């Protein structure tokens, strides 16, 4: 990891940049094999981000449209009720 850190500012298409690419790829493969991570449930991910950013359902309206679109998901409704 120290070697990768020392190469972080390497320019692409240089020997150092190529070495960085190879080393980071090896680390990614190692981590994927030894520490696999499942993707989060989409609703849980949204709830997590809402909580982390102190967002309310109303804050999502510019993205989702009216609150009714957000409330169509009962899990989000439960979250909205909790945040009130």
PASEBA-1860 file (N, C-alpha, C; in nm, 3 decimals):
! residues 84
1> XXXXXXXX> 0.083/-0.119/0.000/0.000/0.000/0.000/0.088/0.126/0.000 ~ 0.200/0.120/0.068/0.289/0.236/0.068/0.341/0.264/-0.073 ~ 0.368/0.157/-0.146/0.416/0.174/-0.284/0.308/0.239/-0.370 ~ 0.184/0.195/-0.354/0.074/0.257/-0.429/0.060/0.403/-0.391 ~ 0.066/0.429/-0.263/0.056/0.568/-0.216/0.165/0.656/-0.277 ~ 0.284/0.602/-0.288/0.395/0.681/-0.343/0.377/0.708/-0.493 ~ 0.293/0.627/-0.558/0.271/0.643/-0.702/0.143/0.718/-0.737 ~ 0.070/0.763/-0.637/-0.061/0.824/-0.662/-0.055/0.946/-0.753
9> XXXXXXXX> 0.053/1.016/-0.759/0.063/1.135/-0.843/0.128/1.103/-0.978 ~ 0.146/0.976/-1.009/0.209/0.937/-1.135/0.121/0.977/-1.253 ~ 0.186/1.021/-1.358/0.115/1.059/-1.480/0.075/0.933/-1.557 ~ -0.042/0.937/-1.622/-0.081/0.823/-1.706/0.021/0.802/-1.818 ~ 0.026/0.681/-1.866/0.114/0.644/-1.978/0.262/0.668/-1.950 ~ 0.301/0.656/-1.826/0.441/0.660/-1.788/0.471/0.528/-1.719 ~ 0.596/0.491/-1.705/0.627/0.366/-1.633/0.567/0.364/-1.492 ~ 0.573/0.479/-1.423/0.516/0.485/-1.288/0.363/0.472/-1.293
17> XXXXXXXX> 0.301/0.537/-1.392/0.156/0.526/-1.407/0.112/0.385/-1.438 ~ 0.187/0.318/-1.523/0.156/0.178/-1.556/0.172/0.089/-1.433 ~ 0.276/0.113/-1.355/0.299/0.035/-1.233/0.184/0.056/-1.136 ~ 0.139/0.180/-1.124/0.024/0.211/-1.037/-0.100/0.136/-1.084 ~ -0.126/0.137/-1.214/-0.242/0.066/-1.267/-0.237/-0.083/-1.233 ~ -0.121/-0.144/-1.254/-0.107/-0.287/-1.227/-0.126/-0.316/-1.078 ~ -0.062/-0.236/-0.994/-0.070/-0.261/-0.850/-0.212/-0.241/-0.797 ~ -0.281/-0.137/-0.842/-0.418/-0.116/-0.794/-0.511/-0.225/-0.843
25> XXXXXXXX> -0.488/-0.274/-0.965/-0.568/-0.385/-1.015/-0.547/-0.509/-0.930 ~ -0.424/-0.537/-0.894/-0.395/-0.653/-0.809/-0.462/-0.640/-0.672 ~ -0.459/-0.522/-0.615/-0.525/-0.500/-0.486/-0.676/-0.518/-0.500 ~ -0.735/-0.465/-0.606/-0.879/-0.479/-0.627/-0.919/-0.626/-0.640 ~ -0.841/-0.703/-0.714/-0.870/-0.846/-0.730/-0.857/-0.919/-0.597 ~ -0.752/-0.889/-0.523/-0.732/-0.951/-0.391/-0.851/-0.920/-0.299 ~ -0.889/-0.792/-0.293/-1.000/-0.754/-0.205/-1.130/-0.818/-0.248 ~ -1.155/-0.827/-0.379/-1.278/-0.888/-0.428/-1.285/-1.036/-0.390
33> XXXXXXXX> -1.171/-1.104/-0.394/-1.168/-1.247/-0.360/-1.175/-1.271/-0.210 ~ -1.106/-1.191/-0.132/-1.095/-1.217/0.011/-1.194/-1.139/0.097 ~ -1.248/-1.032/0.045/-1.342/-0.948/0.119/-1.459/-0.908/0.030 ~ -1.535/-1.006/-0.023/-1.645/-0.970/-0.113/-1.752/-0.888/-0.041 ~ -1.807/-0.795/-0.115/-1.911/-0.708/-0.059/-2.035/-0.717/-0.147 ~ -2.147/-0.744/-0.085/-2.274/-0.745/-0.158/-2.320/-0.601/-0.175 ~ -2.393/-0.578/-0.283/-2.452/-0.446/-0.302/-2.562/-0.426/-0.200 ~ -2.578/-0.304/-0.150/-2.683/-0.280/-0.051/-2.820/-0.283/-0.115
41> XXXXXXXX> -2.920/-0.309/-0.036/-3.057/-0.297/-0.079/-3.080/-0.151/-0.119 ~ -3.139/-0.123/-0.235/-3.156/0.016/-0.279/-3.232/0.104/-0.181 ~ -3.335/0.051/-0.121/-3.413/0.130/-0.025/-3.329/0.160/0.098 ~ -3.256/0.059/0.146/-3.170/0.081/0.262/-3.061/0.182/0.230 ~ -3.007/0.177/0.109/-2.904/0.273/0.070/-2.961/0.414/0.069 ~ -3.081/0.430/0.016/-3.145/0.562/0.014/-3.174/0.611/0.156 ~ -3.225/0.523/0.239/-3.252/0.562/0.378/-3.124/0.603/0.449 ~ -3.016/0.529/0.424/-2.888/0.561/0.485/-2.841/0.700/0.443
49> XXXXXXXX> -2.848/0.728/0.313/-2.805/0.859/0.263/-2.894/0.971/0.315 ~ -3.025/0.944/0.324/-3.116/1.046/0.377/-3.079/1.078/0.522 ~ -3.053/0.975/0.599/-3.017/0.997/0.739/-2.882/1.068/0.750 ~ -2.786/1.022/0.670/-2.651/1.079/0.674/-2.652/1.227/0.638 ~ -2.738/1.264/0.544/-2.743/1.403/0.498/-2.858/1.482/0.561 ~ -2.924/1.422/0.660/-3.037/1.486/0.729/-3.142/1.535/0.629 ~ -3.177/1.449/0.533/-3.276/1.484/0.433/-3.413/1.434/0.474 ~ -3.514/1.502/0.431/-3.651/1.458/0.450/-3.707/1.416/0.315
57> XXXXXXXX> -3.826/1.357/0.316/-3.891/1.317/0.192/-3.913/1.440/0.104 ~ -3.947/1.550/0.166/-3.968/1.675/0.092/-3.841/1.716/0.016 ~ -3.725/1.689/0.074/-3.599/1.722/0.007/-3.577/1.642/-0.121 ~ -3.645/1.528/-0.132/-3.629/1.443/-0.250/-3.719/1.483/-0.366 ~ -3.814/1.571/-0.342/-3.910/1.608/-0.446/-3.845/1.660/-0.575 ~ -3.736/1.739/-0.569/-3.676/1.781/-0.696/-3.627/1.663/-0.782 ~ -3.598/1.552/-0.718/-3.548/1.435/-0.790/-3.662/1.341/-0.828 ~ -3.757/1.322/-0.737/-3.861/1.221/-0.757/-3.992/1.279/-0.805
65> XXXXXXXX> -4.008/1.408/-0.801/-4.138/1.468/-0.830/-4.209/1.492/-0.698 ~ -4.338/1.471/-0.698/-4.414/1.497/-0.576/-4.381/1.396/-0.468 ~ -4.418/1.429/-0.347/-4.395/1.337/-0.235/-4.467/1.205/-0.256 ~ -4.575/1.207/-0.333/-4.649/1.082/-0.357/-4.560/0.976/-0.420 ~ -4.469/1.018/-0.506/-4.378/0.920/-0.568/-4.287/0.858/-0.463 ~ -4.245/0.938/-0.369/-4.161/0.885/-0.262/-4.242/0.794/-0.172 ~ -4.364/0.835/-0.142/-4.448/0.758/-0.051/-4.499/0.629/-0.111 ~ -4.484/0.610/-0.242/-4.530/0.485/-0.303/-4.455/0.366/-0.244
73> XXXXXXXX> -4.338/0.389/-0.193/-4.262/0.281/-0.130/-4.293/0.284/0.019 ~ -4.352/0.179/0.070/-4.395/0.178/0.210/-4.278/0.190/0.307 ~ -4.162/0.139/0.269/-4.048/0.152/0.359/-4.007/0.298/0.372 ~ -4.014/0.373/0.264/-3.982/0.515/0.273/-4.089/0.589/0.352 ~ -4.212/0.542/0.343/-4.318/0.603/0.423/-4.287/0.586/0.572 ~ -4.243/0.467/0.610/-4.208/0.443/0.749/-4.094/0.534/0.791 ~ -3.997/0.552/0.705/-3.887/0.642/0.736/-3.936/0.785/0.751 ~ -4.024/0.827/0.660/-4.076/0.964/0.666/-4.153/0.985/0.796
81> XXXX> -4.232/0.885/0.835/-4.306/0.897/0.960/-4.211/0.906/1.079 ~ -4.103/0.830/1.073/-4.004/0.832/1.181/-3.937/0.968/1.193 ~ -3.910/1.034/1.078/-3.835/1.161/1.077/-3.922/1.280/1.115 ~ -4.053/1.263/1.121/-4.143/1.377/1.155/-4.139/1.409/1.301
END
